Amino acid sequence: MNIPNNAFFRKKIFKPVRITLGSLFVLFGAFGFLPIVGFWMIPAGLAILSIDVPWAQRVWDRGERTYGRVLTKLAARYPKIPWMKLPGAPRHEEKQAETEASSV
């Protein structure tokens, strides 16, 4: 299967299509309580819009930073949950070794 290059979709001819599609996703995402459309459409629309629209890029970046901070805090708080093993997050075993070393 040949996956198209991302640069192909960043061409100027696709800019109006991306802006329209992203705007529609965000708009219909507000009707997330209805079947088929859902709240998942808001972040998808922001991701599409963030390619061309500066304010959407700022919102997307802020959301990524917040999501990363929340996951890092959760990984530190619940170290035994396997899907919470993030690179750079303190591990449960490391914390135990630090407390044992400091108590000696």
C-alpha positions as CSV (number, residue, x, y, z in Angstrom):
1,M,0.0,0.0,0.0
2,N,1.4,3.3,-1.0
3,I,0.9,6.0,1.6
4,P,0.9,9.5,0.2
5,N,3.5,12.0,1.3
6,N,2.2,14.6,3.8
7,A,3.7,17.4,1.5
8,F,1.1,16.5,-1.1
9,F,-1.8,17.5,1.2
10,R,0.0,20.7,2.3
11,K,-0.2,22.2,-1.2
12,K,-2.0,25.5,-1.6
13,I,-4.8,24.0,-3.7
14,F,-5.9,22.0,-0.7
15,K,-5.9,25.0,1.7
16,P,-9.6,25.9,1.1
17,V,-10.5,22.2,1.4
18,R,-8.7,21.9,4.7
19,I,-10.1,25.1,6.2
20,T,-13.7,24.1,5.1
21,L,-13.3,20.6,6.4
22,G,-11.8,21.6,9.7
23,S,-14.4,24.3,10.3
24,L,-17.2,21.8,9.5
25,F,-15.7,19.3,11.9
26,V,-15.5,21.9,14.7
27,L,-19.0,23.1,14.0
28,F,-20.6,19.7,13.9
29,G,-18.6,18.6,16.9
30,A,-20.7,21.0,18.9
31,F,-23.6,18.7,18.2
32,G,-21.8,15.8,19.8
33,F,-24.9,14.6,21.6
34,L,-26.4,13.5,18.2
35,P,-25.7,10.1,16.6
36,I,-22.8,9.8,14.1
37,V,-21.4,13.3,14.8
38,G,-19.6,13.5,18.1
39,F,-17.4,15.5,20.4
40,W,-14.4,13.7,18.8
41,M,-14.9,15.9,15.8
42,I,-13.7,19.1,17.7
43,P,-10.1,17.9,18.2
44,A,-10.0,16.4,14.7
45,G,-11.2,19.7,13.2
46,L,-8.7,21.7,15.2
47,A,-5.9,19.3,14.0
48,I,-7.0,19.9,10.4
49,L,-7.3,23.7,10.9
50,S,-4.0,24.0,12.7
51,I,-2.2,23.4,9.5
52,D,-3.4,26.7,8.0
53,V,-4.9,28.8,10.8
54,P,-2.6,30.4,13.4
55,W,-5.2,30.6,16.2
56,A,-6.1,26.9,15.8
57,Q,-2.4,26.1,15.9
58,R,-2.1,27.9,19.3
59,V,-5.2,26.1,20.6
60,W,-3.8,22.7,19.4
61,D,-0.4,23.3,21.0
62,R,-1.9,24.4,24.3
63,G,-4.1,21.2,24.3
64,E,-1.0,19.1,23.6
65,R,0.9,20.6,26.4
66,T,-1.9,20.3,28.9
67,Y,-2.5,16.7,27.9
68,G,1.2,15.9,28.3
69,R,1.2,17.5,31.7
70,V,-1.8,15.6,32.9
71,L,-0.4,12.2,31.7
72,T,2.9,12.9,33.4
73,K,1.1,13.7,36.7
74,L,-1.0,10.6,36.4
75,A,2.0,8.4,35.6
76,A,3.8,9.7,38.7
77,R,0.7,9.2,40.9
78,Y,-0.2,5.7,39.6
79,P,3.1,4.1,38.7
80,K,1.8,0.5,38.6
81,I,-0.6,1.1,35.7
82,P,1.3,-0.3,32.7
83,W,-0.1,2.1,30.1
84,M,1.1,5.0,32.2
85,K,4.8,4.1,31.6
86,L,5.9,7.3,30.0
87,P,9.5,8.1,29.1
88,G,11.1,10.3,31.7
89,A,8.4,9.7,34.3
90,P,9.7,8.4,37.6
91,R,9.1,4.7,38.0
92,H,7.7,3.0,41.1
93,E,10.9,1.0,41.5
94,E,13.1,4.1,41.3
95,K,11.0,5.9,44.0
96,Q,11.4,2.9,46.3
97,A,15.2,2.8,45.7
98,E,15.4,6.5,46.5
99,T,13.4,6.2,49.7
100,E,15.5,3.2,50.8
101,A,18.7,5.0,50.0
102,S,17.7,8.1,51.9
103,S,16.6,6.1,55.0
104,V,19.9,4.3,55.2
